[in-house]
């Protein structure tokens, strides 16, 4: 099994994972909708359906989502595995898919196959442990509950159920998905190992914008 060697000399196993580069950041527990028409990604979705396997969503630091200019593409170091939830293939040559964000991974290396699909060797990162929201950050959870209600009234349900309004990581991640912050900032928030720190940064942003008092 491939692996990487740590500073202590231990070998940490890595896993091959097909990559789907995007101009977006997927968070664990998040929902992602894609319209797929490129042959390499149509084949990838077929493989994932057949094998009941995941693919890696990773944000582009440089380059395009389409094309095969390997030299001009740079990825962020951390991505999130995506699991297919729904696949609609009613239109010939086009798939509409809905995915769920699962586990984070750190990209160790990658290469592009002959068909243009990127394959990465990844090391899985630990999931955020469930963590109660401290009293000083409760307003962020309450504000998100109000946002969910307001969006639902408009016929918009961007989050997967069940909701985790009592969990720091879930609340922070959902805010990160809907806040108008730059892609690079969302990436850094997703990479943070501490869900409480992630929520604290979100809380400060919301207070700075007057969303929370």
Secondary structure, 3 states (H helix, E strand, C coil): CCEEECCCCCEEECEEEEEEEECCCCCCCCEEEEEECCHHHHHHHHHHHHHCCCEEEEEEEECCCCCCCHHHCEECCEEEEEEEEEEECCCCCCEEEEEEEEEEEEEEEEEECCCCCEEEEEEECCCCCCCECCHHHHHHHHHHHHHHHHHHHCCCCCCCCCCCCCEHHHHHHHHHHHCCCCHHHHHHHHHCCCHHHHHHHHHHHHHHCCCCC
